[in-house]
């Protein structure tokens, strides 16, 4: 079930139309958003505006967990 056919089948069952390339690109950018600055994500994705890159940070709430922890 691995590979492009598996990705197509599973995403289709979920009602999502996304290619393997798009899925890997989005996944990589989301993962990188927890470790590097938005400028790096912008360059990685080839965007000219941070507007599109910010979507990946918003989709990753783990990045913000540290700011939400209660200091005792």
mmJSON file of the N, C-alpha and C atoms, coordinates in Angstrom:
{"data_MODEL":{"atom_site":{
"group_PDB":["ATOM","ATOM","ATOM","ATOM","ATOM","ATOM","ATOM","ATOM","ATOM","ATOM","ATOM","ATOM","ATOM","ATOM","ATOM","ATOM","ATOM","ATOM","ATOM","ATOM","ATOM","ATOM","ATOM","ATOM","ATOM","ATOM","ATOM","ATOM","ATOM","ATOM","ATOM","ATOM","ATOM","ATOM","ATOM","ATOM","ATOM","ATOM","ATOM","ATOM","ATOM","ATOM","ATOM","ATOM","ATOM","ATOM","ATOM","ATOM","ATOM","ATOM","ATOM","ATOM","ATOM","ATOM","ATOM","ATOM","ATOM","ATOM","ATOM","ATOM","ATOM","ATOM","ATOM","ATOM","ATOM","ATOM","ATOM","ATOM","ATOM","ATOM","ATOM","ATOM","ATOM","ATOM","ATOM","ATOM","ATOM","ATOM","ATOM","ATOM","ATOM","ATOM","ATOM","ATOM","ATOM","ATOM","ATOM","ATOM","ATOM","ATOM","ATOM","ATOM","ATOM","ATOM","ATOM","ATOM","ATOM","ATOM","ATOM","ATOM","ATOM","ATOM","ATOM","ATOM","ATOM","ATOM","ATOM","ATOM","ATOM","ATOM","ATOM","ATOM","ATOM","ATOM","ATOM","ATOM","ATOM","ATOM","ATOM","ATOM","ATOM","ATOM","ATOM","ATOM","ATOM","ATOM","ATOM","ATOM","ATOM","ATOM","ATOM","ATOM","ATOM","ATOM","ATOM","ATOM","ATOM","ATOM","ATOM","ATOM","ATOM","ATOM","ATOM","ATOM","ATOM","ATOM","ATOM","ATOM","ATOM","ATOM","ATOM","ATOM","ATOM","ATOM","ATOM","ATOM","ATOM","ATOM","ATOM","ATOM","ATOM","ATOM","ATOM","ATOM","ATOM","ATOM","ATOM","ATOM","ATOM","ATOM","ATOM","ATOM","ATOM","ATOM","ATOM","ATOM","ATOM","ATOM","ATOM","ATOM","ATOM","ATOM","ATOM","ATOM","ATOM","ATOM","ATOM","ATOM","ATOM","ATOM","ATOM","ATOM","ATOM","ATOM","ATOM","ATOM","ATOM","ATOM","ATOM","ATOM","ATOM","ATOM","ATOM","ATOM","ATOM","ATOM","ATOM","ATOM","ATOM","ATOM","ATOM","ATOM","ATOM","ATOM","ATOM","ATOM"],
"id":[1,2,3,4,5,6,7,8,9,10,11,12,13,14,15,16,17,18,19,20,21,22,23,24,25,26,27,28,29,30,31,32,33,34,35,36,37,38,39,40,41,42,43,44,45,46,47,48,49,50,51,52,53,54,55,56,57,58,59,60,61,62,63,64,65,66,67,68,69,70,71,72,73,74,75,76,77,78,79,80,81,82,83,84,85,86,87,88,89,90,91,92,93,94,95,96,97,98,99,100,101,102,103,104,105,106,107,108,109,110,111,112,113,114,115,116,117,118,119,120,121,122,123,124,125,126,127,128,129,130,131,132,133,134,135,136,137,138,139,140,141,142,143,144,145,146,147,148,149,150,151,152,153,154,155,156,157,158,159,160,161,162,163,164,165,166,167,168,169,170,171,172,173,174,175,176,177,178,179,180,181,182,183,184,185,186,187,188,189,190,191,192,193,194,195,196,197,198,199,200,201,202,203,204,205,206,207,208,209,210,211,212,213,214,215,216],
"type_symbol":["N","C","C","N","C","C","N","C","C","N","C","C","N","C","C","N","C","C","N","C","C","N","C","C","N","C","C","N","C","C","N","C","C","N","C","C","N","C","C","N","C","C","N","C","C","N","C","C","N","C","C","N","C","C","N","C","C","N","C","C","N","C","C","N","C","C","N","C","C","N","C","C","N","C","C","N","C","C","N","C","C","N","C","C","N","C","C","N","C","C","N","C","C","N","C","C","N","C","C","N","C","C","N","C","C","N","C","C","N","C","C","N","C","C","N","C","C","N","C","C","N","C","C","N","C","C","N","C","C","N","C","C","N","C","C","N","C","C","N","C","C","N","C","C","N","C","C","N","C","C","N","C","C","N","C","C","N","C","C","N","C","C","N","C","C","N","C","C","N","C","C","N","C","C","N","C","C","N","C","C","N","C","C","N","C","C","N","C","C","N","C","C","N","C","C","N","C","C","N","C","C","N","C","C","N","C","C","N","C","C","N","C","C","N","C","C"],
"label_atom_id":["N","CA","C","N","CA","C","N","CA","C","N","CA","C","N","CA","C","N","CA","C","N","CA","C","N","CA","C","N","CA","C","N","CA","C","N","CA","C","N","CA","C","N","CA","C","N","CA","C","N","CA","C","N","CA","C","N","CA","C","N","CA","C","N","CA","C","N","CA","C","N","CA","C","N","CA","C","N","CA","C","N","CA","C","N","CA","C","N","CA","C","N","CA","C","N","CA","C","N","CA","C","N","CA","C","N","CA","C","N","CA","C","N","CA","C","N","CA","C","N","CA","C","N","CA","C","N","CA","C","N","CA","C","N","CA","C","N","CA","C","N","CA","C","N","CA","C","N","CA","C","N","CA","C","N","CA","C","N","CA","C","N","CA","C","N","CA","C","N","CA","C","N","CA","C","N","CA","C","N","CA","C","N","CA","C","N","CA","C","N","CA","C","N","CA","C","N","CA","C","N","CA","C","N","CA","C","N","CA","C","N","CA","C","N","CA","C","N","CA","C","N","CA","C","N","CA","C","N","CA","C","N","CA","C","N","CA","C","N","CA","C","N","CA","C","N","CA","C","N","CA","C"],
"label_alt_id":[null,null,null,null,null,null,null,null,null,null,null,null,null,null,null,null,null,null,null,null,null,null,null,null,null,null,null,null,null,null,null,null,null,null,null,null,null,null,null,null,null,null,null,null,null,null,null,null,null,null,null,null,null,null,null,null,null,null,null,null,null,null,null,null,null,null,null,null,null,null,null,null,null,null,null,null,null,null,null,null,null,null,null,null,null,null,null,null,null,null,null,null,null,null,null,null,null,null,null,null,null,null,null,null,null,null,null,null,null,null,null,null,null,null,null,null,null,null,null,null,null,null,null,null,null,null,null,null,null,null,null,null,null,null,null,null,null,null,null,null,null,null,null,null,null,null,null,null,null,null,null,null,null,null,null,null,null,null,null,null,null,null,null,null,null,null,null,null,null,null,null,null,null,null,null,null,null,null,null,null,null,null,null,null,null,null,null,null,null,null,null,null,null,null,null,null,null,null,null,null,null,null,null,null,null,null,null,null,null,null,null,null,null,null,null,null],
"label_comp_id":["UNK","UNK","UNK","UNK","UNK","UNK","UNK","UNK","UNK","UNK","UNK","UNK","UNK","UNK","UNK","UNK","UNK","UNK","UNK","UNK","UNK","UNK","UNK","UNK","UNK","UNK","UNK","UNK","UNK","UNK","UNK","UNK","UNK","UNK","UNK","UNK","UNK","UNK","UNK","UNK","UNK","UNK","UNK","UNK","UNK","UNK","UNK","UNK","UNK","UNK","UNK","UNK","UNK","UNK","UNK","UNK","UNK","UNK","UNK","UNK","UNK","UNK","UNK","UNK","UNK","UNK","UNK","UNK","UNK","UNK","UNK","UNK","UNK","UNK","UNK","UNK","UNK","UNK","UNK","UNK","UNK","UNK","UNK","UNK","UNK","UNK","UNK","UNK","UNK","UNK","UNK","UNK","UNK","UNK","UNK","UNK","UNK","UNK","UNK","UNK","UNK","UNK","UNK","UNK","UNK","UNK","UNK","UNK","UNK","UNK","UNK","UNK","UNK","UNK","UNK","UNK","UNK","UNK","UNK","UNK","UNK","UNK","UNK","UNK","UNK","UNK","UNK","UNK","UNK","UNK","UNK","UNK","UNK","UNK","UNK","UNK","UNK","UNK","UNK","UNK","UNK","UNK","UNK","UNK","UNK","UNK","UNK","UNK","UNK","UNK","UNK","UNK","UNK","UNK","UNK","UNK","UNK","UNK","UNK","UNK","UNK","UNK","UNK","UNK","UNK","UNK","UNK","UNK","UNK","UNK","UNK","UNK","UNK","UNK","UNK","UNK","UNK","UNK","UNK","UNK","UNK","UNK","UNK","UNK","UNK","UNK","UNK","UNK","UNK","UNK","UNK","UNK","UNK","UNK","UNK","UNK","UNK","UNK","UNK","UNK","UNK","UNK","UNK","UNK","UNK","UNK","UNK","UNK","UNK","UNK","UNK","UNK","UNK","UNK","UNK","UNK"],
"label_asym_id":["A","A","A","A","A","A","A","A","A","A","A","A","A","A","A","A","A","A","A","A","A","A","A","A","A","A","A","A","A","A","A","A","A","A","A","A","A","A","A","A","A","A","A","A","A","A","A","A","A","A","A","A","A","A","A","A","A","A","A","A","A","A","A","A","A","A","A","A","A","A","A","A","A","A","A","A","A","A","A","A","A","A","A","A","A","A","A","A","A","A","A","A","A","A","A","A","A","A","A","A","A","A","A","A","A","A","A","A","A","A","A","A","A","A","A","A","A","A","A","A","A","A","A","A","A","A","A","A","A","A","A","A","A","A","A","A","A","A","A","A","A","A","A","A","A","A","A","A","A","A","A","A","A","A","A","A","A","A","A","A","A","A","A","A","A","A","A","A","A","A","A","A","A","A","A","A","A","A","A","A","A","A","A","A","A","A","A","A","A","A","A","A","A","A","A","A","A","A","A","A","A","A","A","A","A","A","A","A","A","A","A","A","A","A","A","A"],
"label_entity_id":["1","1","1","1","1","1","1","1","1","1","1","1","1","1","1","1","1","1","1","1","1","1","1","1","1","1","1","1","1","1","1","1","1","1","1","1","1","1","1","1","1","1","1","1","1","1","1","1","1","1","1","1","1","1","1","1","1","1","1","1","1","1","1","1","1","1","1","1","1","1","1","1","1","1","1","1","1","1","1","1","1","1","1","1","1","1","1","1","1","1","1","1","1","1","1","1","1","1","1","1","1","1","1","1","1","1","1","1","1","1","1","1","1","1","1","1","1","1","1","1","1","1","1","1","1","1","1","1","1","1","1","1","1","1","1","1","1","1","1","1","1","1","1","1","1","1","1","1","1","1","1","1","1","1","1","1","1","1","1","1","1","1","1","1","1","1","1","1","1","1","1","1","1","1","1","1","1","1","1","1","1","1","1","1","1","1","1","1","1","1","1","1","1","1","1","1","1","1","1","1","1","1","1","1","1","1","1","1","1","1","1","1","1","1","1","1"],
"label_seq_id":[1,1,1,2,2,2,3,3,3,4,4,4,5,5,5,6,6,6,7,7,7,8,8,8,9,9,9,10,10,10,11,11,11,12,12,12,13,13,13,14,14,14,15,15,15,16,16,16,17,17,17,18,18,18,19,19,19,20,20,20,21,21,21,22,22,22,23,23,23,24,24,24,25,25,25,26,26,26,27,27,27,28,28,28,29,29,29,30,30,30,31,31,31,32,32,32,33,33,33,34,34,34,35,35,35,36,36,36,37,37,37,38,38,38,39,39,39,40,40,40,41,41,41,42,42,42,43,43,43,44,44,44,45,45,45,46,46,46,47,47,47,48,48,48,49,49,49,50,50,50,51,51,51,52,52,52,53,53,53,54,54,54,55,55,55,56,56,56,57,57,57,58,58,58,59,59,59,60,60,60,61,61,61,62,62,62,63,63,63,64,64,64,65,65,65,66,66,66,67,67,67,68,68,68,69,69,69,70,70,70,71,71,71,72,72,72],
"pdbx_PDB_ins_code":[null,null,null,null,null,null,null,null,null,null,null,null,null,null,null,null,null,null,null,null,null,null,null,null,null,null,null,null,null,null,null,null,null,null,null,null,null,null,null,null,null,null,null,null,null,null,null,null,null,null,null,null,null,null,null,null,null,null,null,null,null,null,null,null,null,null,null,null,null,null,null,null,null,null,null,null,null,null,null,null,null,null,null,null,null,null,null,null,null,null,null,null,null,null,null,null,null,null,null,null,null,null,null,null,null,null,null,null,null,null,null,null,null,null,null,null,null,null,null,null,null,null,null,null,null,null,null,null,null,null,null,null,null,null,null,null,null,null,null,null,null,null,null,null,null,null,null,null,null,null,null,null,null,null,null,null,null,null,null,null,null,null,null,null,null,null,null,null,null,null,null,null,null,null,null,null,null,null,null,null,null,null,null,null,null,null,null,null,null,null,null,null,null,null,null,null,null,null,null,null,null,null,null,null,null,null,null,null,null,null,null,null,null,null,null,null],
"Cartn_x":[0.815,0.0,0.862,2.135,3.012,3.095,3.575,3.822,2.649,2.777,1.796,0.397,0.277,-1.055,-1.732,-0.973,-1.524,-1.961,-1.142,-1.459,-2.735,-2.831,-4.006,-5.258,-5.168,-6.327,-6.778,-5.843,-6.183,-6.713,-6.037,-6.517,-7.881,-8.111,-9.414,-10.514,-10.217,-11.202,-11.539,-10.585,-10.8,-11.443,-11.63,-12.227,-11.242,-9.952,-8.915,-8.232,-8.071,-7.354,-5.981,-4.966,-3.604,-2.655,-1.635,-0.659,0.379,1.114,2.182,3.194,3.534,4.47,3.96,2.698,2.127,2.11,1.758,1.702,3.056,4.079,5.429,5.909,5.607,6.03,5.38,4.086,3.371,3.857,4.016,4.47,5.869,6.752,8.118,8.134,7.342,7.291,6.689,5.662,5.036,6.028,6.736,7.743,8.867,9.327,10.415,10.005,8.719,8.236,8.467,8.662,8.929,10.397,11.26,12.695,13.373,12.813,13.502,12.595,13.177,12.421,11.54,10.604,9.705,10.461,11.57,12.363,12.902,13.291,13.793,12.658,11.478,10.319,9.963,9.981,9.682,10.623,11.911,12.895,12.701,12.447,12.251,11.091,9.993,8.795,8.845,9.77,9.883,8.838,8.27,7.267,7.945,7.254,7.769,7.111,6.091,5.357,5.255,5.368,5.236,3.801,2.869,1.451,1.188,1.691,1.475,2.275,3.479,4.312,3.7,3.027,2.431,1.383,0.787,-0.218,0.358,1.616,2.223,2.424,2.769,2.944,1.606,0.56,-0.769,-1.285,-0.875,-1.341,-0.573,0.423,1.237,1.174,0.165,0.005,1.116,1.864,2.964,3.998,4.156,5.127,4.769,3.497,3.045,2.864,3.02,2.782,3.619,4.859,5.732,5.195,4.56,3.998,2.757,2.119,0.873,1.065,2.269,2.496,2.455,1.897,1.808,3.144,3.671,4.927,4.592,5.225,4.951,6.028],
"Cartn_y":[-1.191,0.0,1.261,1.122,2.291,2.931,4.143,4.816,5.611,5.966,6.849,6.259,4.985,4.375,4.358,4.064,4.068,5.459,6.446,7.836,8.27,7.936,8.303,7.644,6.37,5.633,6.173,6.327,6.783,8.208,9.104,10.486,10.559,9.713,9.663,9.225,8.22,7.749,8.842,9.732,10.835,12.04,11.959,13.071,14.188,13.865,14.858,14.524,15.508,15.306,15.94,15.111,15.599,14.576,15.055,14.15,13.753,12.71,12.29,13.414,14.092,15.219,16.306,16.688,17.734,17.292,16.046,15.533,15.555,15.133,15.135,16.562,17.43,18.825,19.488,19.303,19.887,19.275,17.959,17.281,17.749,17.861,18.312,19.738,20.6,21.994,22.112,21.334,21.357,20.889,19.823,19.306,20.312,20.923,21.895,23.129,23.465,24.662,24.587,23.391,23.264,23.514,23.559,23.667,24.883,25.465,26.548,27.758,28.871,30.117,30.095,31.02,31.128,31.47,32.194,32.518,31.258,30.28,29.02,28.253,28.223,27.551,28.231,29.546,30.315,29.919,29.829,29.449,27.993,27.117,25.694,25.473,26.181,26.014,26.808,27.752,28.56,29.649,30.046,31.104,32.466,33.467,34.828,35.622,35.057,35.724,34.8,35.363,34.556,34.128,34.72,34.397,32.895,32.305,30.881,30.036,30.446,29.676,29.621,30.679,30.73,29.639,29.155,28.088,26.865,26.57,25.379,25.524,26.715,26.943,26.863,27.421,27.381,25.956,25.09,23.716,22.85,23.396,22.601,23.167,22.783,23.336,22.936,21.879,21.473,22.58,23.39,24.487,25.494,25.624,26.628,26.09,24.801,24.213,24.855,25.171,25.784,27.101,27.862,29.154,28.988,27.838,27.622,26.912,26.444,25.745,26.703,26.234,27.056,26.997,28.155,28.227,28.131,27.165,26.982,27.562],
"Cartn_z":[0.0,0.0,0.0,0.051,0.077,-1.301,-1.328,-2.591,-3.107,-4.357,-4.989,-5.012,-5.337,-5.399,-4.034,-2.998,-1.641,-1.225,-1.542,-1.213,-1.937,-3.197,-3.988,-3.429,-3.103,-2.594,-1.239,-0.326,1.024,1.007,0.293,0.253,-0.427,-1.433,-2.102,-1.16,-0.319,0.664,1.674,1.927,2.865,2.194,0.879,0.15,-0.144,-0.141,-0.384,-1.702,-2.539,-3.796,-3.651,-3.451,-3.293,-3.889,-4.548,-5.147,-4.102,-4.386,-3.485,-3.315,-4.404,-4.35,-3.411,-3.573,-2.714,-1.26,-1.022,0.337,1.016,0.305,0.867,1.092,0.165,0.289,1.511,1.656,2.795,4.106,4.122,5.327,5.735,4.769,5.057,5.584,4.99,5.431,6.825,7.099,8.423,9.478,9.197,10.128,10.321,9.266,9.359,10.155,10.134,10.83,12.331,12.869,14.306,14.625,13.587,13.831,13.22,12.193,11.489,11.344,10.951,10.813,9.567,9.538,8.397,7.118,7.243,6.059,5.39,6.192,5.644,4.962,5.596,5.003,3.676,3.674,2.469,1.333,1.637,0.621,0.185,1.142,0.855,-0.108,0.121,-0.693,-1.991,-2.075,-3.279,-3.386,-2.261,-2.256,-2.222,-2.722,-2.658,-1.54,-0.939,0.134,1.343,2.534,3.75,3.997,3.309,3.517,3.35,2.293,2.057,3.058,3.37,4.3,5.694,6.112,7.451,7.658,6.594,6.713,7.408,7.167,7.744,9.246,9.688,11.123,11.829,11.252,11.847,11.966,11.062,11.083,12.065,12.737,13.639,15.059,15.846,17.191,18.154,17.868,18.752,18.894,17.872,17.912,19.008,19.298,20.263,21.684,21.889,23.207,24.304,24.014,25.015,25.531,24.676,25.074,25.927,25.881,26.607,27.942,28.22,29.475,30.657,31.749,32.966,33.692,34.036,34.773,36.265,36.959,38.381,39.232],
"occupancy":[1.0,1.0,1.0,1.0,1.0,1.0,1.0,1.0,1.0,1.0,1.0,1.0,1.0,1.0,1.0,1.0,1.0,1.0,1.0,1.0,1.0,1.0,1.0,1.0,1.0,1.0,1.0,1.0,1.0,1.0,1.0,1.0,1.0,1.0,1.0,1.0,1.0,1.0,1.0,1.0,1.0,1.0,1.0,1.0,1.0,1.0,1.0,1.0,1.0,1.0,1.0,1.0,1.0,1.0,1.0,1.0,1.0,1.0,1.0,1.0,1.0,1.0,1.0,1.0,1.0,1.0,1.0,1.0,1.0,1.0,1.0,1.0,1.0,1.0,1.0,1.0,1.0,1.0,1.0,1.0,1.0,1.0,1.0,1.0,1.0,1.0,1.0,1.0,1.0,1.0,1.0,1.0,1.0,1.0,1.0,1.0,1.0,1.0,1.0,1.0,1.0,1.0,1.0,1.0,1.0,1.0,1.0,1.0,1.0,1.0,1.0,1.0,1.0,1.0,1.0,1.0,1.0,1.0,1.0,1.0,1.0,1.0,1.0,1.0,1.0,1.0,1.0,1.0,1.0,1.0,1.0,1.0,1.0,1.0,1.0,1.0,1.0,1.0,1.0,1.0,1.0,1.0,1.0,1.0,1.0,1.0,1.0,1.0,1.0,1.0,1.0,1.0,1.0,1.0,1.0,1.0,1.0,1.0,1.0,1.0,1.0,1.0,1.0,1.0,1.0,1.0,1.0,1.0,1.0,1.0,1.0,1.0,1.0,1.0,1.0,1.0,1.0,1.0,1.0,1.0,1.0,1.0,1.0,1.0,1.0,1.0,1.0,1.0,1.0,1.0,1.0,1.0,1.0,1.0,1.0,1.0,1.0,1.0,1.0,1.0,1.0,1.0,1.0,1.0,1.0,1.0,1.0,1.0,1.0,1.0,1.0,1.0,1.0,1.0,1.0,1.0],
"B_iso_or_equiv":[0.0,0.0,0.0,0.0,0.0,0.0,0.0,0.0,0.0,0.0,0.0,0.0,0.0,0.0,0.0,0.0,0.0,0.0,0.0,0.0,0.0,0.0,0.0,0.0,0.0,0.0,0.0,0.0,0.0,0.0,0.0,0.0,0.0,0.0,0.0,0.0,0.0,0.0,0.0,0.0,0.0,0.0,0.0,0.0,0.0,0.0,0.0,0.0,0.0,0.0,0.0,0.0,0.0,0.0,0.0,0.0,0.0,0.0,0.0,0.0,0.0,0.0,0.0,0.0,0.0,0.0,0.0,0.0,0.0,0.0,0.0,0.0,0.0,0.0,0.0,0.0,0.0,0.0,0.0,0.0,0.0,0.0,0.0,0.0,0.0,0.0,0.0,0.0,0.0,0.0,0.0,0.0,0.0,0.0,0.0,0.0,0.0,0.0,0.0,0.0,0.0,0.0,0.0,0.0,0.0,0.0,0.0,0.0,0.0,0.0,0.0,0.0,0.0,0.0,0.0,0.0,0.0,0.0,0.0,0.0,0.0,0.0,0.0,0.0,0.0,0.0,0.0,0.0,0.0,0.0,0.0,0.0,0.0,0.0,0.0,0.0,0.0,0.0,0.0,0.0,0.0,0.0,0.0,0.0,0.0,0.0,0.0,0.0,0.0,0.0,0.0,0.0,0.0,0.0,0.0,0.0,0.0,0.0,0.0,0.0,0.0,0.0,0.0,0.0,0.0,0.0,0.0,0.0,0.0,0.0,0.0,0.0,0.0,0.0,0.0,0.0,0.0,0.0,0.0,0.0,0.0,0.0,0.0,0.0,0.0,0.0,0.0,0.0,0.0,0.0,0.0,0.0,0.0,0.0,0.0,0.0,0.0,0.0,0.0,0.0,0.0,0.0,0.0,0.0,0.0,0.0,0.0,0.0,0.0,0.0,0.0,0.0,0.0,0.0,0.0,0.0],
"pdbx_formal_charge":[null,null,null,null,null,null,null,null,null,null,null,null,null,null,null,null,null,null,null,null,null,null,null,null,null,null,null,null,null,null,null,null,null,null,null,null,null,null,null,null,null,null,null,null,null,null,null,null,null,null,null,null,null,null,null,null,null,null,null,null,null,null,null,null,null,null,null,null,null,null,null,null,null,null,null,null,null,null,null,null,null,null,null,null,null,null,null,null,null,null,null,null,null,null,null,null,null,null,null,null,null,null,null,null,null,null,null,null,null,null,null,null,null,null,null,null,null,null,null,null,null,null,null,null,null,null,null,null,null,null,null,null,null,null,null,null,null,null,null,null,null,null,null,null,null,null,null,null,null,null,null,null,null,null,null,null,null,null,null,null,null,null,null,null,null,null,null,null,null,null,null,null,null,null,null,null,null,null,null,null,null,null,null,null,null,null,null,null,null,null,null,null,null,null,null,null,null,null,null,null,null,null,null,null,null,null,null,null,null,null,null,null,null,null,null,null],
"auth_seq_id":[1,1,1,2,2,2,3,3,3,4,4,4,5,5,5,6,6,6,7,7,7,8,8,8,9,9,9,10,10,10,11,11,11,12,12,12,13,13,13,14,14,14,15,15,15,16,16,16,17,17,17,18,18,18,19,19,19,20,20,20,21,21,21,22,22,22,23,23,23,24,24,24,25,25,25,26,26,26,27,27,27,28,28,28,29,29,29,30,30,30,31,31,31,32,32,32,33,33,33,34,34,34,35,35,35,36,36,36,37,37,37,38,38,38,39,39,39,40,40,40,41,41,41,42,42,42,43,43,43,44,44,44,45,45,45,46,46,46,47,47,47,48,48,48,49,49,49,50,50,50,51,51,51,52,52,52,53,53,53,54,54,54,55,55,55,56,56,56,57,57,57,58,58,58,59,59,59,60,60,60,61,61,61,62,62,62,63,63,63,64,64,64,65,65,65,66,66,66,67,67,67,68,68,68,69,69,69,70,70,70,71,71,71,72,72,72],
"auth_comp_id":["UNK","UNK","UNK","UNK","UNK","UNK","UNK","UNK","UNK","UNK","UNK","UNK","UNK","UNK","UNK","UNK","UNK","UNK","UNK","UNK","UNK","UNK","UNK","UNK","UNK","UNK","UNK","UNK","UNK","UNK","UNK","UNK","UNK","UNK","UNK","UNK","UNK","UNK","UNK","UNK","UNK","UNK","UNK","UNK","UNK","UNK","UNK","UNK","UNK","UNK","UNK","UNK","UNK","UNK","UNK","UNK","UNK","UNK","UNK","UNK","UNK","UNK","UNK","UNK","UNK","UNK","UNK","UNK","UNK","UNK","UNK","UNK","UNK","UNK","UNK","UNK","UNK","UNK","UNK","UNK","UNK","UNK","UNK","UNK","UNK","UNK","UNK","UNK","UNK","UNK","UNK","UNK","UNK","UNK","UNK","UNK","UNK","UNK","UNK","UNK","UNK","UNK","UNK","UNK","UNK","UNK","UNK","UNK","UNK","UNK","UNK","UNK","UNK","UNK","UNK","UNK","UNK","UNK","UNK","UNK","UNK","UNK","UNK","UNK","UNK","UNK","UNK","UNK","UNK","UNK","UNK","UNK","UNK","UNK","UNK","UNK","UNK","UNK","UNK","UNK","UNK","UNK","UNK","UNK","UNK","UNK","UNK","UNK","UNK","UNK","UNK","UNK","UNK","UNK","UNK","UNK","UNK","UNK","UNK","UNK","UNK","UNK","UNK","UNK","UNK","UNK","UNK","UNK","UNK","UNK","UNK","UNK","UNK","UNK","UNK","UNK","UNK","UNK","UNK","UNK","UNK","UNK","UNK","UNK","UNK","UNK","UNK","UNK","UNK","UNK","UNK","UNK","UNK","UNK","UNK","UNK","UNK","UNK","UNK","UNK","UNK","UNK","UNK","UNK","UNK","UNK","UNK","UNK","UNK","UNK","UNK","UNK","UNK","UNK","UNK","UNK"],
"auth_asym_id":["A","A","A","A","A","A","A","A","A","A","A","A","A","A","A","A","A","A","A","A","A","A","A","A","A","A","A","A","A","A","A","A","A","A","A","A","A","A","A","A","A","A","A","A","A","A","A","A","A","A","A","A","A","A","A","A","A","A","A","A","A","A","A","A","A","A","A","A","A","A","A","A","A","A","A","A","A","A","A","A","A","A","A","A","A","A","A","A","A","A","A","A","A","A","A","A","A","A","A","A","A","A","A","A","A","A","A","A","A","A","A","A","A","A","A","A","A","A","A","A","A","A","A","A","A","A","A","A","A","A","A","A","A","A","A","A","A","A","A","A","A","A","A","A","A","A","A","A","A","A","A","A","A","A","A","A","A","A","A","A","A","A","A","A","A","A","A","A","A","A","A","A","A","A","A","A","A","A","A","A","A","A","A","A","A","A","A","A","A","A","A","A","A","A","A","A","A","A","A","A","A","A","A","A","A","A","A","A","A","A","A","A","A","A","A","A"],
"auth_atom_id":["N","CA","C","N","CA","C","N","CA","C","N","CA","C","N","CA","C","N","CA","C","N","CA","C","N","CA","C","N","CA","C","N","CA","C","N","CA","C","N","CA","C","N","CA","C","N","CA","C","N","CA","C","N","CA","C","N","CA","C","N","CA","C","N","CA","C","N","CA","C","N","CA","C","N","CA","C","N","CA","C","N","CA","C","N","CA","C","N","CA","C","N","CA","C","N","CA","C","N","CA","C","N","CA","C","N","CA","C","N","CA","C","N","CA","C","N","CA","C","N","CA","C","N","CA","C","N","CA","C","N","CA","C","N","CA","C","N","CA","C","N","CA","C","N","CA","C","N","CA","C","N","CA","C","N","CA","C","N","CA","C","N","CA","C","N","CA","C","N","CA","C","N","CA","C","N","CA","C","N","CA","C","N","CA","C","N","CA","C","N","CA","C","N","CA","C","N","CA","C","N","CA","C","N","CA","C","N","CA","C","N","CA","C","N","CA","C","N","CA","C","N","CA","C","N","CA","C","N","CA","C","N","CA","C","N","CA","C","N","CA","C","N","CA","C","N","CA","C","N","CA","C"],
"pdbx_PDB_model_num":[1,1,1,1,1,1,1,1,1,1,1,1,1,1,1,1,1,1,1,1,1,1,1,1,1,1,1,1,1,1,1,1,1,1,1,1,1,1,1,1,1,1,1,1,1,1,1,1,1,1,1,1,1,1,1,1,1,1,1,1,1,1,1,1,1,1,1,1,1,1,1,1,1,1,1,1,1,1,1,1,1,1,1,1,1,1,1,1,1,1,1,1,1,1,1,1,1,1,1,1,1,1,1,1,1,1,1,1,1,1,1,1,1,1,1,1,1,1,1,1,1,1,1,1,1,1,1,1,1,1,1,1,1,1,1,1,1,1,1,1,1,1,1,1,1,1,1,1,1,1,1,1,1,1,1,1,1,1,1,1,1,1,1,1,1,1,1,1,1,1,1,1,1,1,1,1,1,1,1,1,1,1,1,1,1,1,1,1,1,1,1,1,1,1,1,1,1,1,1,1,1,1,1,1,1,1,1,1,1,1,1,1,1,1,1,1]
}}}
